[in-house]
Amino acid sequence: MRRLPCRRPDRLRAARRINWALLPVVLLVSACADLVQPRSAEAPADPSGTTVTRSSASLELERYYTRIQNRFLAQGLLRTDGGGVDTPFSQRQLVENFTRIALYEEYALRNGRFVAGETESRLSRWSDPVRVQVLFGDSVPPEQRASDLRTITQYVRRLARLTGHDIRMSQTGGNYHVFVMSVDELARTGDRVRAILPGLPDTTVDDITNPDRNIFCAVYSFSPSQNTSETTSALAVIRSEHPELMRRSCIHEELAQGLGLVNDSPAARPSIFNDDEEFATLTTHDEILLKMLYDKRLRPGMTPAEARPTIETIAAEYYSDGV
């Protein structure tokens, strides 16, 4: 299979799964008075027109990510066409890609820190309804906030249609939080993160709120005990400094990974679950992966060996239907 010769070391997205049974028990921490309170998704723009001053670090990140997007586009990357005649994939490739993406993980949690390294896992997905709540930093301009909210809302509807699962937007009480904010605002959300996800050790909170600039975006999904692989909550981080296409790319990958497609594979094509950046938005291949993930013949907790025969059967059905 043809691969683009443009792999580079300056980009990383993170999909990290946390089992609550492995975390120490701590008290729920309420938000402090000086915590930046990100706007909820449906909050109206400030009628006073006041602009929150951004730091030099945030402005430099914006320039940095703009340069990266321009370089990707010049290389023919960040495609939004979903794949075509130049990106065929076989039934065997679909089986292998689903197995690698849904049944392996990119990171392991060790001493409260995420350590890169692919490990065999179990199939994970949501059983409860998913309620997506978006939290915007006050520095995000009203027009960007409105645009991102439209993108997320439309994408959530698409994810619900593909998976057949109950996935909707919510103003309050969400269990899938999406932070869209600047580096400065994210760094001040530690108490908000603890309030949303009580029990996280400080090292994990620091991973979420102070990511390296080469982590473009991330999603953290959680299961309630060591004996279940059912996801009950998730938190995605989207940097507001990204230009529009890279923000949309982050939204597409992270929200889908938080539903259970937790890994990336260099062999997956056409796919956003591949760090080569060829595709910015969900592809036809990825739509099939989401449908397979929520097929009722697969169950949360299955190992790769247990799931393999069913994966083979489901993939064969898609190809018999002319996919």
C-alpha beads as a LAMMPS data file, in Angstrom:
LAMMPS data file: protein, C-alpha beads

323 atoms
322 bonds

1 atom types
1 bond types

-500.0 500.0 xlo xhi
-500.0 500.0 ylo yhi
-500.0 500.0 zlo zhi

Masses

1 110.0

Atoms # bond

1 1 1 0.000 0.000 0.000
2 1 1 1.297 3.446 -0.905
3 1 1 2.257 5.621 2.072
4 1 1 2.999 9.331 2.033
5 1 1 6.714 10.007 2.706
6 1 1 6.099 12.833 5.128
7 1 1 6.110 11.292 8.576
8 1 1 7.499 13.758 11.087
9 1 1 8.157 13.781 14.837
10 1 1 6.496 17.070 15.791
11 1 1 2.897 15.962 16.154
12 1 1 1.092 13.785 18.614
13 1 1 -2.511 13.195 19.494
14 1 1 -3.348 11.244 22.589
15 1 1 -6.178 8.817 23.272
16 1 1 -5.926 7.568 26.816
17 1 1 -8.178 5.223 28.701
18 1 1 -8.296 5.226 32.511
19 1 1 -9.768 2.553 34.729
20 1 1 -11.196 4.091 37.902
21 1 1 -10.255 1.001 39.922
22 1 1 -6.592 1.860 39.414
23 1 1 -6.925 5.389 40.829
24 1 1 -6.715 6.473 44.475
25 1 1 -9.926 7.702 46.075
26 1 1 -9.967 11.443 46.770
27 1 1 -12.647 13.943 47.704
28 1 1 -14.490 15.833 44.998
29 1 1 -12.896 19.263 44.699
30 1 1 -15.203 22.163 43.890
31 1 1 -14.026 24.935 41.600
32 1 1 -12.100 27.792 43.207
33 1 1 -13.202 31.392 42.819
34 1 1 -10.248 32.353 40.642
35 1 1 -10.650 29.428 38.251
36 1 1 -11.284 30.424 34.653
37 1 1 -14.857 29.344 34.019
38 1 1 -15.131 28.192 30.404
39 1 1 -18.377 29.141 28.725
40 1 1 -20.860 26.353 28.199
41 1 1 -21.683 25.480 24.614
42 1 1 -24.910 27.440 24.538
43 1 1 -23.700 30.513 26.438
44 1 1 -24.356 33.739 24.496
45 1 1 -21.503 35.970 23.463
46 1 1 -20.518 38.710 25.879
47 1 1 -22.760 41.680 24.882
48 1 1 -20.147 44.138 26.094
49 1 1 -17.790 43.002 23.363
50 1 1 -14.947 42.702 25.887
51 1 1 -11.977 40.774 24.530
52 1 1 -9.922 38.615 26.869
53 1 1 -6.237 39.390 26.414
54 1 1 -4.235 36.375 25.341
55 1 1 -0.707 35.714 26.510
56 1 1 2.375 35.772 24.299
57 1 1 2.602 31.987 24.777
58 1 1 -0.898 31.511 23.331
59 1 1 -0.204 33.825 20.406
60 1 1 3.044 31.998 19.639
61 1 1 1.221 28.658 19.710
62 1 1 -1.262 30.035 17.216
63 1 1 1.559 30.999 14.862
64 1 1 3.252 27.624 15.399
65 1 1 0.119 25.606 14.572
66 1 1 -0.646 27.807 11.577
67 1 1 2.811 27.062 10.172
68 1 1 2.251 23.354 10.695
69 1 1 -1.145 23.416 8.974
70 1 1 0.303 25.330 6.035
71 1 1 3.086 22.759 5.717
72 1 1 0.617 19.864 5.824
73 1 1 -1.554 21.457 3.152
74 1 1 1.479 22.098 0.947
75 1 1 2.254 18.365 1.203
76 1 1 -1.261 17.401 0.149
77 1 1 -2.276 16.305 3.652
78 1 1 -5.356 17.031 5.798
79 1 1 -7.740 15.662 3.178
80 1 1 -11.464 16.058 3.804
81 1 1 -12.797 13.924 0.939
82 1 1 -13.282 10.749 2.980
83 1 1 -11.086 8.676 0.689
84 1 1 -11.622 7.577 -2.900
85 1 1 -10.352 5.398 -5.714
86 1 1 -6.775 6.151 -4.659
87 1 1 -7.354 4.717 -1.169
88 1 1 -8.842 1.220 -1.577
89 1 1 -8.915 -1.156 1.369
90 1 1 -9.633 -4.865 1.453
91 1 1 -11.766 -6.946 3.770
92 1 1 -8.602 -8.289 5.381
93 1 1 -7.280 -4.787 5.965
94 1 1 -10.582 -3.775 7.551
95 1 1 -10.321 -6.697 9.990
96 1 1 -6.725 -5.914 10.875
97 1 1 -7.321 -2.184 11.203
98 1 1 -10.350 -2.622 13.461
99 1 1 -8.475 -5.086 15.658
100 1 1 -5.499 -2.772 16.033
101 1 1 -7.530 0.407 16.591
102 1 1 -10.302 -0.936 18.846
103 1 1 -8.458 -3.626 20.783
104 1 1 -5.066 -2.057 21.476
105 1 1 -4.152 1.143 23.321
106 1 1 -1.571 3.859 22.636
107 1 1 -0.730 4.588 26.274
108 1 1 -0.419 2.836 29.622
109 1 1 -1.052 4.546 32.964
110 1 1 1.956 4.069 35.248
111 1 1 2.245 5.836 38.588
112 1 1 -0.349 8.364 37.491
113 1 1 1.519 9.215 34.260
114 1 1 0.709 8.160 30.721
115 1 1 3.551 6.305 29.045
116 1 1 3.547 5.783 25.287
117 1 1 3.614 2.183 24.188
118 1 1 1.054 0.020 22.417
119 1 1 -0.505 -2.661 24.602
120 1 1 -3.196 -5.286 24.024
121 1 1 -6.487 -4.268 25.573
122 1 1 -10.175 -5.169 25.610
123 1 1 -12.980 -3.796 23.519
124 1 1 -14.384 -0.679 25.173
125 1 1 -17.449 1.380 24.335
126 1 1 -20.356 3.224 25.939
127 1 1 -23.485 1.460 27.168
128 1 1 -25.105 4.497 28.783
129 1 1 -26.348 7.446 26.708
130 1 1 -23.591 9.900 25.771
131 1 1 -24.199 13.568 26.523
132 1 1 -21.633 15.899 24.963
133 1 1 -21.082 19.185 26.792
134 1 1 -18.759 21.791 25.295
135 1 1 -16.811 24.219 27.483
136 1 1 -15.229 27.222 25.770
137 1 1 -12.517 29.401 27.226
138 1 1 -13.369 33.085 27.515
139 1 1 -10.567 33.952 25.092
140 1 1 -12.279 32.055 22.258
141 1 1 -13.851 34.699 19.972
142 1 1 -17.651 34.518 19.530
143 1 1 -17.403 33.688 15.817
144 1 1 -14.948 30.840 16.476
145 1 1 -17.111 29.559 19.310
146 1 1 -20.175 29.534 17.086
147 1 1 -18.305 27.792 14.263
148 1 1 -16.827 25.111 16.532
149 1 1 -20.172 24.488 18.184
150 1 1 -21.802 23.939 14.777
151 1 1 -19.008 21.540 13.828
152 1 1 -19.319 19.560 17.054
153 1 1 -23.133 19.461 16.944
154 1 1 -23.214 18.225 13.353
155 1 1 -20.507 15.673 14.076
156 1 1 -22.282 14.357 17.189
157 1 1 -25.385 13.750 15.077
158 1 1 -23.260 11.879 12.552
159 1 1 -21.652 9.735 15.248
160 1 1 -25.082 8.881 16.659
161 1 1 -26.331 7.888 13.219
162 1 1 -23.303 5.720 12.473
163 1 1 -23.167 3.904 15.813
164 1 1 -26.905 3.683 16.477
165 1 1 -26.082 4.775 20.017
166 1 1 -27.821 7.530 21.976
167 1 1 -25.359 10.426 21.549
168 1 1 -26.584 13.995 21.936
169 1 1 -25.471 17.482 22.838
170 1 1 -26.194 18.751 26.350
171 1 1 -26.027 22.157 28.036
172 1 1 -25.489 20.718 31.525
173 1 1 -24.828 17.410 33.202
174 1 1 -22.747 16.020 30.355
175 1 1 -20.646 12.874 30.647
176 1 1 -18.501 13.639 27.592
177 1 1 -16.850 17.021 28.135
178 1 1 -15.081 18.858 25.333
179 1 1 -12.718 21.665 26.378
180 1 1 -11.992 24.235 23.668
181 1 1 -9.593 26.722 25.207
182 1 1 -6.201 28.359 25.111
183 1 1 -3.042 27.060 26.725
184 1 1 -3.443 29.559 29.584
185 1 1 -7.070 28.663 30.262
186 1 1 -6.356 24.958 30.100
187 1 1 -3.556 25.330 32.655
188 1 1 -6.042 26.867 35.108
189 1 1 -8.692 24.148 34.808
190 1 1 -7.210 21.648 37.250
191 1 1 -10.021 22.090 39.747
192 1 1 -12.602 21.920 36.994
193 1 1 -11.077 18.637 35.779
194 1 1 -11.142 17.241 39.325
195 1 1 -14.767 18.302 39.738
196 1 1 -15.747 16.560 36.518
197 1 1 -13.589 13.486 37.131
198 1 1 -13.081 13.013 40.876
199 1 1 -10.325 10.620 41.831
200 1 1 -7.617 11.645 39.382
201 1 1 -4.103 11.860 40.831
202 1 1 -2.317 15.181 40.435
203 1 1 0.053 13.735 37.849
204 1 1 -2.854 12.786 35.590
205 1 1 -4.498 16.174 36.043
206 1 1 -1.199 17.776 35.047
207 1 1 -1.057 15.634 31.901
208 1 1 -4.490 16.943 30.949
209 1 1 -4.011 20.608 31.802
210 1 1 -0.368 21.126 30.783
211 1 1 0.241 19.105 27.631
212 1 1 3.373 19.535 25.580
213 1 1 2.778 21.723 22.528
214 1 1 3.399 18.709 20.285
215 1 1 0.260 17.116 21.674
216 1 1 -2.230 18.755 19.342
217 1 1 -5.297 17.420 21.140
218 1 1 -6.251 14.542 23.398
219 1 1 -9.126 12.527 24.785
220 1 1 -9.306 10.681 28.094
221 1 1 -11.964 8.001 28.579
222 1 1 -12.893 6.351 31.851
223 1 1 -14.445 3.093 33.024
224 1 1 -15.840 2.706 36.546
225 1 1 -14.053 -0.455 37.667
226 1 1 -11.371 -2.948 36.817
227 1 1 -14.033 -5.496 35.948
228 1 1 -15.697 -3.574 33.145
229 1 1 -14.657 -2.077 29.830
230 1 1 -17.761 0.050 29.514
231 1 1 -16.930 3.730 29.177
232 1 1 -18.891 6.019 31.484
233 1 1 -17.208 9.407 30.956
234 1 1 -14.708 11.144 28.727
235 1 1 -12.893 14.455 28.411
236 1 1 -11.495 15.819 25.145
237 1 1 -9.062 18.730 24.926
238 1 1 -9.045 20.870 21.767
239 1 1 -6.563 23.732 21.607
240 1 1 -8.249 26.984 20.577
241 1 1 -4.959 28.169 19.039
242 1 1 -5.336 25.749 16.126
243 1 1 -6.435 27.100 12.751
244 1 1 -9.923 26.001 11.715
245 1 1 -9.041 22.848 9.773
246 1 1 -6.771 21.494 12.486
247 1 1 -9.429 22.187 15.133
248 1 1 -11.956 20.315 13.002
249 1 1 -9.461 17.482 12.562
250 1 1 -8.987 17.269 16.336
251 1 1 -12.753 17.258 16.891
252 1 1 -13.249 14.422 14.424
253 1 1 -10.498 12.189 15.770
254 1 1 -10.842 12.775 19.493
255 1 1 -14.623 12.519 19.721
256 1 1 -14.537 9.258 17.770
257 1 1 -11.678 7.862 19.829
258 1 1 -13.567 8.669 23.021
259 1 1 -16.323 6.355 21.818
260 1 1 -13.924 3.401 21.889
261 1 1 -11.551 3.558 18.900
262 1 1 -8.681 4.300 21.241
263 1 1 -5.602 3.448 19.181
264 1 1 -3.894 4.627 15.986
265 1 1 -2.358 2.408 13.341
266 1 1 0.182 3.361 10.656
267 1 1 -1.424 0.725 8.403
268 1 1 -4.922 2.229 8.509
269 1 1 -5.851 4.016 5.271
270 1 1 -7.934 5.959 4.495
271 1 1 -8.261 6.885 8.151
272 1 1 -7.930 9.619 10.744
273 1 1 -6.686 6.930 13.158
274 1 1 -3.262 7.222 11.626
275 1 1 -0.694 9.816 12.664
276 1 1 0.472 10.512 9.110
277 1 1 -2.077 13.388 8.797
278 1 1 -3.213 12.341 5.332
279 1 1 -6.838 12.765 6.376
280 1 1 -8.254 15.502 8.583
281 1 1 -11.838 14.274 8.848
282 1 1 -13.672 10.981 9.284
283 1 1 -13.405 8.706 6.231
284 1 1 -15.637 6.003 4.767
285 1 1 -13.257 3.438 6.279
286 1 1 -13.635 5.041 9.706
287 1 1 -17.430 5.086 9.429
288 1 1 -17.330 1.300 9.058
289 1 1 -15.066 0.992 12.108
290 1 1 -17.614 2.921 14.210
291 1 1 -20.470 0.750 12.949
292 1 1 -18.478 -2.374 13.777
293 1 1 -17.569 -1.092 17.243
294 1 1 -21.224 -0.695 18.214
295 1 1 -22.442 -3.880 16.535
296 1 1 -24.328 -5.798 19.231
297 1 1 -22.502 -9.003 18.364
298 1 1 -19.383 -7.493 19.907
299 1 1 -19.330 -6.983 23.666
300 1 1 -17.315 -4.677 25.923
301 1 1 -14.490 -6.595 27.563
302 1 1 -13.716 -8.877 24.626
303 1 1 -10.029 -9.611 24.056
304 1 1 -8.598 -9.568 20.521
305 1 1 -8.713 -13.376 20.407
306 1 1 -12.323 -13.517 21.628
307 1 1 -13.489 -10.813 19.238
308 1 1 -11.630 -11.981 16.139
309 1 1 -14.228 -14.448 14.731
310 1 1 -17.024 -11.895 15.126
311 1 1 -14.909 -9.146 13.576
312 1 1 -14.273 -11.424 10.578
313 1 1 -18.018 -12.064 10.198
314 1 1 -19.022 -8.412 10.417
315 1 1 -16.317 -7.287 7.982
316 1 1 -17.401 -9.946 5.476
317 1 1 -20.977 -8.638 5.661
318 1 1 -19.884 -5.134 4.737
319 1 1 -18.044 -6.428 1.706
320 1 1 -20.936 -8.635 0.622
321 1 1 -23.031 -5.442 0.634
322 1 1 -20.604 -3.851 -1.812
323 1 1 -18.617 -1.677 0.572

Bonds

1 1 1 2
2 1 2 3
3 1 3 4
4 1 4 5
5 1 5 6
6 1 6 7
7 1 7 8
8 1 8 9
9 1 9 10
10 1 10 11
11 1 11 12
12 1 12 13
13 1 13 14
14 1 14 15
15 1 15 16
16 1 16 17
17 1 17 18
18 1 18 19
19 1 19 20
20 1 20 21
21 1 21 22
22 1 22 23
23 1 23 24
24 1 24 25
25 1 25 26
26 1 26 27
27 1 27 28
28 1 28 29
29 1 29 30
30 1 30 31
31 1 31 32
32 1 32 33
33 1 33 34
34 1 34 35
35 1 35 36
36 1 36 37
37 1 37 38
38 1 38 39
39 1 39 40
40 1 40 41
41 1 41 42
42 1 42 43
43 1 43 44
44 1 44 45
45 1 45 46
46 1 46 47
47 1 47 48
48 1 48 49
49 1 49 50
50 1 50 51
51 1 51 52
52 1 52 53
53 1 53 54
54 1 54 55
55 1 55 56
56 1 56 57
57 1 57 58
58 1 58 59
59 1 59 60
60 1 60 61
61 1 61 62
62 1 62 63
63 1 63 64
64 1 64 65
65 1 65 66
66 1 66 67
67 1 67 68
68 1 68 69
69 1 69 70
70 1 70 71
71 1 71 72
72 1 72 73
73 1 73 74
74 1 74 75
75 1 75 76
76 1 76 77
77 1 77 78
78 1 78 79
79 1 79 80
80 1 80 81
81 1 81 82
82 1 82 83
83 1 83 84
84 1 84 85
85 1 85 86
86 1 86 87
87 1 87 88
88 1 88 89
89 1 89 90
90 1 90 91
91 1 91 92
92 1 92 93
93 1 93 94
94 1 94 95
95 1 95 96
96 1 96 97
97 1 97 98
98 1 98 99
99 1 99 100
100 1 100 101
101 1 101 102
102 1 102 103
103 1 103 104
104 1 104 105
105 1 105 106
106 1 106 107
107 1 107 108
108 1 108 109
109 1 109 110
110 1 110 111
111 1 111 112
112 1 112 113
113 1 113 114
114 1 114 115
115 1 115 116
116 1 116 117
117 1 117 118
118 1 118 119
119 1 119 120
120 1 120 121
121 1 121 122
122 1 122 123
123 1 123 124
124 1 124 125
125 1 125 126
126 1 126 127
127 1 127 128
128 1 128 129
129 1 129 130
130 1 130 131
131 1 131 132
132 1 132 133
133 1 133 134
134 1 134 135
135 1 135 136
136 1 136 137
137 1 137 138
138 1 138 139
139 1 139 140
140 1 140 141
141 1 141 142
142 1 142 143
143 1 143 144
144 1 144 145
145 1 145 146
146 1 146 147
147 1 147 148
148 1 148 149
149 1 149 150
150 1 150 151
151 1 151 152
152 1 152 153
153 1 153 154
154 1 154 155
155 1 155 156
156 1 156 157
157 1 157 158
158 1 158 159
159 1 159 160
160 1 160 161
161 1 161 162
162 1 162 163
163 1 163 164
164 1 164 165
165 1 165 166
166 1 166 167
167 1 167 168
168 1 168 169
169 1 169 170
170 1 170 171
171 1 171 172
172 1 172 173
173 1 173 174
174 1 174 175
175 1 175 176
176 1 176 177
177 1 177 178
178 1 178 179
179 1 179 180
180 1 180 181
181 1 181 182
182 1 182 183
183 1 183 184
184 1 184 185
185 1 185 186
186 1 186 187
187 1 187 188
188 1 188 189
189 1 189 190
190 1 190 191
191 1 191 192
192 1 192 193
193 1 193 194
194 1 194 195
195 1 195 196
196 1 196 197
197 1 197 198
198 1 198 199
199 1 199 200
200 1 200 201
201 1 201 202
202 1 202 203
203 1 203 204
204 1 204 205
205 1 205 206
206 1 206 207
207 1 207 208
208 1 208 209
209 1 209 210
210 1 210 211
211 1 211 212
212 1 212 213
213 1 213 214
214 1 214 215
215 1 215 216
216 1 216 217
217 1 217 218
218 1 218 219
219 1 219 220
220 1 220 221
221 1 221 222
222 1 222 223
223 1 223 224
224 1 224 225
225 1 225 226
226 1 226 227
227 1 227 228
228 1 228 229
229 1 229 230
230 1 230 231
231 1 231 232
232 1 232 233
233 1 233 234
234 1 234 235
235 1 235 236
236 1 236 237
237 1 237 238
238 1 238 239
239 1 239 240
240 1 240 241
241 1 241 242
242 1 242 243
243 1 243 244
244 1 244 245
245 1 245 246
246 1 246 247
247 1 247 248
248 1 248 249
249 1 249 250
250 1 250 251
251 1 251 252
252 1 252 253
253 1 253 254
254 1 254 255
255 1 255 256
256 1 256 257
257 1 257 258
258 1 258 259
259 1 259 260
260 1 260 261
261 1 261 262
262 1 262 263
263 1 263 264
264 1 264 265
265 1 265 266
266 1 266 267
267 1 267 268
268 1 268 269
269 1 269 270
270 1 270 271
271 1 271 272
272 1 272 273
273 1 273 274
274 1 274 275
275 1 275 276
276 1 276 277
277 1 277 278
278 1 278 279
279 1 279 280
280 1 280 281
281 1 281 282
282 1 282 283
283 1 283 284
284 1 284 285
285 1 285 286
286 1 286 287
287 1 287 288
288 1 288 289
289 1 289 290
290 1 290 291
291 1 291 292
292 1 292 293
293 1 293 294
294 1 294 295
295 1 295 296
296 1 296 297
297 1 297 298
298 1 298 299
299 1 299 300
300 1 300 301
301 1 301 302
302 1 302 303
303 1 303 304
304 1 304 305
305 1 305 306
306 1 306 307
307 1 307 308
308 1 308 309
309 1 309 310
310 1 310 311
311 1 311 312
312 1 312 313
313 1 313 314
314 1 314 315
315 1 315 316
316 1 316 317
317 1 317 318
318 1 318 319
319 1 319 320
320 1 320 321
321 1 321 322
322 1 322 323
